[in-house]
């Protein structure tokens, strides 16, 4: 990665290096590149004649696509799961376009990369979002005149229609470890996303039920207490007796469980149960489908404000039985 003038990388840290009166002064910036770049710009602006508009553009261009992607990532506000996904995409794009300046990147380069890496449509949609977002910033900074990445087609992502049957849920549940069983119960009974379930704090256990503010949509709702829900929360508390933590479910050190840990538990249980094509996120769809069949307001349970969005979560439990047309009596016409 080509660094701007007067910025140096040494032992994992970025420094602003200035020569004056035969001496060299190293000023620590940061170990994080986007943060270092912001501080670098501030120091450069303080040097008379250094930070003209022309020099500012040169400084930004010197960092190339890699720097542009870093600056964009540092300023976005998205859900944590989305940020992690974008982080993975960003690292790959930084490598792919390391030798490019923003003005040199065209939609054809993007398509060539997606094709060469055989990236699925689902993941390609994230790559598209990152490229469009980064190039919007390039327009804002004056590095390019227009965002050509907007011409990249929308990638259609096929909705998952897998319904986890009661028998399949029970089969996985039986071989799951203790904490995963509680997680499965909480996901099913509340209808919430795995991340929101793992973020339940003791303060969220109110007199009326469990209060949620969904990370993805910021929707607020409270799932009312039922006997089953109270029993599961009691089981969750029993898992960590003597260990304090901010969240209802936490490790022996009091920290919140990571998604990767839960995913590992789930994959092991699914493999052991012999059930195929089962995702932990299928529990939310099962909760919505079962709730609607039981006459519960499934749309309110999941916190959806649009029927179109909500309907993507509903699954048919069985193949519909329809009545066929009567057979023509050919004997009478013979």
C-alpha positions as CSV (number, residue, x, y, z in Angstrom):
1,X,0.0,0.0,0.0
2,X,1.4,3.4,-1.0
3,X,1.3,5.8,1.9
4,X,0.9,9.6,1.5
5,X,4.0,11.8,1.7
6,X,5.4,12.2,5.2
7,X,3.5,9.2,6.5
8,X,5.5,6.1,7.4
9,X,4.6,2.7,8.8
10,X,6.9,1.2,11.4
11,X,6.3,-1.9,13.6
12,X,2.5,-1.8,12.9
13,X,2.0,1.9,13.7
14,X,1.7,4.9,11.4
15,X,3.8,8.1,12.0
16,X,4.0,11.6,10.6
17,X,7.7,12.2,9.8
18,X,8.9,15.7,9.4
19,X,12.4,17.0,8.8
20,X,13.3,20.4,10.3
21,X,16.7,22.0,10.9
22,X,18.5,18.8,10.0
23,X,16.5,16.8,12.5
24,X,13.8,14.2,11.9
25,X,10.7,14.2,14.1
26,X,8.5,11.1,14.3
27,X,4.9,11.9,15.5
28,X,2.8,8.8,16.4
29,X,-0.6,8.8,14.6
30,X,-2.3,5.5,15.2
31,X,-2.2,1.8,14.6
32,X,-5.5,2.0,12.7
33,X,-5.0,3.3,9.2
34,X,-8.2,5.3,8.8
35,X,-7.6,7.0,12.1
36,X,-4.0,7.7,11.2
37,X,-5.1,9.2,7.9
38,X,-7.4,11.6,9.7
39,X,-4.7,12.7,12.2
40,X,-2.2,13.0,9.3
41,X,-4.5,15.4,7.5
42,X,-4.8,17.5,10.6
43,X,-1.1,17.7,11.0
44,X,-0.5,18.4,7.3
45,X,-3.1,21.2,7.5
46,X,-1.1,22.9,10.3
47,X,2.0,23.2,8.0
48,X,1.9,26.5,6.1
49,X,1.4,25.9,2.3
50,X,1.1,22.1,2.7
51,X,-2.7,21.7,2.8
52,X,-3.9,23.5,-0.3
53,X,-6.9,21.9,-2.0
54,X,-4.6,20.6,-4.7
55,X,-2.4,18.9,-2.1
56,X,-5.4,17.5,-0.3
57,X,-6.6,15.8,-3.5
58,X,-3.0,14.5,-4.1
59,X,-2.9,13.1,-0.6
60,X,-6.2,11.3,-1.0
61,X,-5.2,9.9,-4.4
62,X,-1.9,8.7,-3.0
63,X,-3.7,6.2,-0.9
64,X,-5.5,4.7,-4.0
65,X,-8.5,2.4,-3.7
66,X,-7.1,0.9,-0.6
67,X,-7.2,4.2,1.3
68,X,-10.6,5.0,-0.1
69,X,-12.1,1.8,1.1
70,X,-10.6,2.3,4.5
71,X,-12.0,5.8,4.8
72,X,-15.4,4.7,3.7
73,X,-15.4,1.8,6.2
74,X,-14.4,4.1,9.0
75,X,-17.4,6.3,8.6
76,X,-20.3,3.9,7.9
77,X,-23.0,3.2,10.5
78,X,-24.5,-0.2,10.0
79,X,-25.5,-3.2,12.1
80,X,-22.6,-5.1,13.6
81,X,-23.3,-8.2,11.5
82,X,-23.3,-6.1,8.3
83,X,-20.1,-4.4,9.4
84,X,-18.4,-7.7,9.8
85,X,-19.5,-8.8,6.4
86,X,-18.4,-5.5,4.8
87,X,-15.1,-5.9,6.6
88,X,-14.5,-9.3,4.9
89,X,-15.5,-7.8,1.5
90,X,-13.3,-4.7,2.0
91,X,-10.2,-6.7,2.8
92,X,-10.6,-8.7,-0.5
93,X,-11.3,-5.6,-2.5
94,X,-8.2,-3.8,-1.1
95,X,-6.1,-6.7,-2.3
96,X,-7.8,-6.9,-5.7
97,X,-7.6,-3.2,-6.5
98,X,-4.4,-2.4,-4.6
99,X,-2.7,-0.9,-7.7
100,X,-5.8,1.1,-8.8
101,X,-6.7,4.7,-8.3
102,X,-10.4,5.4,-7.8
103,X,-10.7,7.0,-11.3
104,X,-9.2,3.9,-12.9
105,X,-11.8,1.4,-11.5
106,X,-14.7,0.7,-13.9
107,X,-17.7,-1.5,-13.7
108,X,-16.1,-4.0,-16.1
109,X,-13.2,-4.5,-13.5
110,X,-15.8,-5.3,-10.8
111,X,-17.6,-7.9,-13.1
112,X,-14.2,-9.4,-14.0
113,X,-13.4,-9.8,-10.3
114,X,-16.8,-11.3,-9.4
115,X,-16.6,-13.8,-12.2
116,X,-13.0,-14.8,-11.7
117,X,-13.6,-15.5,-8.0
118,X,-16.9,-17.2,-8.7
119,X,-18.7,-15.2,-6.0
120,X,-22.3,-16.1,-5.4
121,X,-25.1,-13.6,-6.1
122,X,-25.8,-13.3,-2.4
123,X,-22.2,-12.3,-1.6
124,X,-21.9,-10.2,-4.8
125,X,-24.7,-7.9,-3.6
126,X,-22.4,-7.0,-0.6
127,X,-19.5,-6.3,-2.9
128,X,-21.7,-4.1,-4.9
129,X,-22.8,-2.1,-1.9
130,X,-19.2,-1.6,-0.7
131,X,-18.1,-0.4,-4.1
132,X,-21.0,2.0,-4.6
133,X,-20.5,3.4,-1.1
134,X,-16.8,3.8,-1.5
135,X,-17.2,5.5,-4.9
136,X,-19.8,7.9,-3.5
137,X,-17.2,9.0,-1.0
138,X,-14.7,9.4,-3.9
139,X,-17.2,11.8,-5.6
140,X,-17.6,13.7,-2.3
141,X,-13.9,14.0,-1.9
142,X,-13.5,15.3,-5.5
143,X,-11.4,12.3,-6.6
144,X,-13.9,11.4,-9.4
145,X,-16.7,13.3,-11.1
146,X,-19.4,10.5,-11.1
147,X,-20.0,7.1,-9.5
148,X,-19.9,4.6,-12.4
149,X,-20.4,1.8,-9.9
150,X,-24.1,2.7,-9.8
151,X,-24.4,1.0,-13.2
152,X,-23.7,-2.4,-11.6
153,X,-26.8,-4.5,-11.7
154,X,-28.7,-5.5,-8.6
155,X,-28.1,-9.1,-7.7
156,X,-31.2,-11.1,-6.9
157,X,-30.9,-13.2,-3.8
158,X,-33.2,-16.2,-3.7
159,X,-35.2,-16.3,-0.5
160,X,-34.8,-19.4,1.7
161,X,-37.9,-21.5,1.9
162,X,-36.7,-24.2,4.3
163,X,-39.1,-25.1,7.1
164,X,-37.6,-26.8,10.1
165,X,-40.2,-29.4,11.2
166,X,-41.0,-30.1,14.8
167,X,-39.3,-33.5,14.5
168,X,-36.2,-31.9,13.0
169,X,-36.1,-29.3,15.7
170,X,-36.4,-31.9,18.5
171,X,-33.7,-34.1,16.9
172,X,-31.2,-31.3,16.9
173,X,-32.3,-30.1,20.3
174,X,-31.7,-33.5,21.9
175,X,-28.0,-33.6,20.9
176,X,-27.3,-29.9,21.5
177,X,-25.2,-28.8,24.4
178,X,-26.9,-27.1,27.3
179,X,-26.4,-23.4,26.3
180,X,-27.4,-24.1,22.7
181,X,-30.7,-25.7,23.9
182,X,-31.5,-22.4,25.8
183,X,-30.6,-20.4,22.7
184,X,-32.8,-22.5,20.5
185,X,-35.7,-22.1,22.9
186,X,-35.2,-18.4,23.2
187,X,-35.0,-17.9,19.5
188,X,-38.2,-20.0,18.9
189,X,-40.3,-18.5,21.7
190,X,-39.4,-14.9,21.0
191,X,-39.0,-15.1,17.2
192,X,-36.0,-12.8,17.4
193,X,-32.7,-12.9,15.5
194,X,-29.8,-14.8,17.0
195,X,-27.8,-11.6,17.6
196,X,-30.7,-10.0,19.5
197,X,-31.2,-13.1,21.6
198,X,-27.5,-13.2,22.6
199,X,-27.7,-9.5,23.5
200,X,-30.5,-9.9,26.1
201,X,-29.4,-8.0,29.2
202,X,-30.7,-8.6,32.7
203,X,-32.2,-5.1,32.5
204,X,-34.2,-6.3,29.5
205,X,-36.1,-8.7,31.7
206,X,-39.0,-6.4,32.6
207,X,-42.3,-7.0,34.5
208,X,-44.1,-7.4,31.2
209,X,-41.7,-9.6,29.4
210,X,-38.3,-9.4,27.5
211,X,-37.7,-6.1,25.9
212,X,-35.8,-6.0,22.6
213,X,-34.4,-3.3,20.4
214,X,-33.6,-5.1,17.2
215,X,-30.0,-4.4,16.1
216,X,-30.9,-4.6,12.3
217,X,-34.0,-2.4,12.2
218,X,-33.9,-0.6,15.6
219,X,-37.5,-1.8,16.1
220,X,-38.5,-1.9,19.8
221,X,-40.8,-4.6,21.1
222,X,-41.5,-6.6,24.2
223,X,-42.3,-10.3,24.1
224,X,-44.7,-11.0,26.9
225,X,-44.0,-13.6,29.5
226,X,-45.4,-17.1,29.2
227,X,-44.7,-20.1,31.4
228,X,-42.4,-21.5,28.8
229,X,-40.5,-18.2,28.4
230,X,-40.1,-17.9,32.2
231,X,-38.8,-21.5,32.4
232,X,-36.2,-20.9,29.6
233,X,-34.9,-17.7,31.2
234,X,-34.6,-19.6,34.5
235,X,-32.6,-22.3,32.7
236,X,-30.4,-19.5,31.2
237,X,-29.7,-18.1,34.7
238,X,-28.9,-21.5,36.1
239,X,-26.2,-22.0,33.4
240,X,-24.0,-19.3,35.0
241,X,-24.6,-19.4,38.7
242,X,-21.8,-17.7,40.5
243,X,-20.6,-15.8,37.3
244,X,-21.7,-12.3,36.7
245,X,-22.2,-10.7,33.3
246,X,-24.1,-8.0,31.6
247,X,-26.0,-10.4,29.3
248,X,-28.4,-13.2,30.2
249,X,-26.2,-15.7,28.4
250,X,-22.4,-15.3,28.9
251,X,-19.2,-17.2,29.2
252,X,-17.5,-18.2,32.4
253,X,-15.6,-14.9,32.2
254,X,-18.8,-12.9,31.9
255,X,-18.4,-12.1,28.2
256,X,-21.1,-12.4,25.6
257,X,-20.8,-15.5,23.4
258,X,-19.6,-14.9,19.9
259,X,-21.7,-15.9,16.9
260,X,-18.9,-18.2,15.7
261,X,-19.0,-20.1,18.9
262,X,-22.8,-20.6,18.7
263,X,-22.5,-21.5,15.0
264,X,-19.9,-24.2,15.9
265,X,-22.3,-25.7,18.5
266,X,-25.1,-25.7,16.0
267,X,-23.1,-27.3,13.2
268,X,-22.0,-30.1,15.5
269,X,-25.5,-30.7,16.7
270,X,-27.0,-30.7,13.2
271,X,-24.3,-33.2,12.0
272,X,-24.9,-35.4,15.0
273,X,-28.6,-35.4,14.5
274,X,-28.4,-36.3,10.8
275,X,-30.7,-33.5,9.7
276,X,-29.7,-31.9,6.4
277,X,-29.7,-28.3,5.3
278,X,-30.6,-26.8,8.6
279,X,-29.5,-23.3,9.5
280,X,-29.8,-21.8,12.9
281,X,-31.6,-18.8,11.3
282,X,-34.4,-21.3,10.2
283,X,-35.6,-21.1,13.8
284,X,-36.9,-17.6,13.3
285,X,-38.8,-18.6,10.2
286,X,-40.2,-21.6,12.1
287,X,-41.3,-19.3,15.0
288,X,-43.1,-17.0,12.5
289,X,-44.8,-19.8,10.7
290,X,-45.9,-21.7,13.8
291,X,-47.1,-18.4,15.4
292,X,-49.3,-17.5,12.5
293,X,-50.8,-21.0,12.4
294,X,-51.6,-20.7,16.1
295,X,-53.4,-17.4,15.6
296,X,-50.6,-15.3,17.0
297,X,-49.7,-12.0,15.3
298,X,-46.5,-13.3,13.8
299,X,-45.8,-10.0,12.1
300,X,-45.7,-8.1,15.4
301,X,-43.7,-10.9,17.0
302,X,-40.9,-10.6,14.5
303,X,-41.1,-6.8,14.5
304,X,-41.9,-6.4,10.8
305,X,-43.6,-3.3,9.5
306,X,-44.2,-4.6,6.0
307,X,-46.2,-7.7,5.0
308,X,-43.9,-8.2,2.0
309,X,-40.9,-8.5,4.3
310,X,-42.7,-10.7,6.8
311,X,-44.0,-13.1,4.1
312,X,-40.5,-14.0,3.2
313,X,-40.2,-15.6,6.7
314,X,-43.4,-17.6,6.5
315,X,-43.0,-21.3,5.4
316,X,-45.6,-23.9,4.5
317,X,-45.6,-26.8,6.9
318,X,-47.1,-29.2,4.4
319,X,-47.9,-29.5,0.7
320,X,-51.5,-28.1,0.1
321,X,-54.1,-30.6,-0.8
322,X,-56.3,-29.5,-3.7
323,X,-59.3,-31.0,-5.4
324,X,-59.0,-32.1,-9.0
325,X,-61.6,-31.8,-11.7
326,X,-64.0,-34.7,-12.2
327,X,-63.3,-37.3,-14.9
328,X,-65.1,-37.0,-18.2
329,X,-67.6,-39.8,-18.7
330,X,-66.3,-41.1,-22.0
331,X,-68.6,-44.1,-22.0
332,X,-71.8,-42.1,-22.5
333,X,-70.3,-40.4,-25.6
334,X,-69.0,-43.6,-27.0
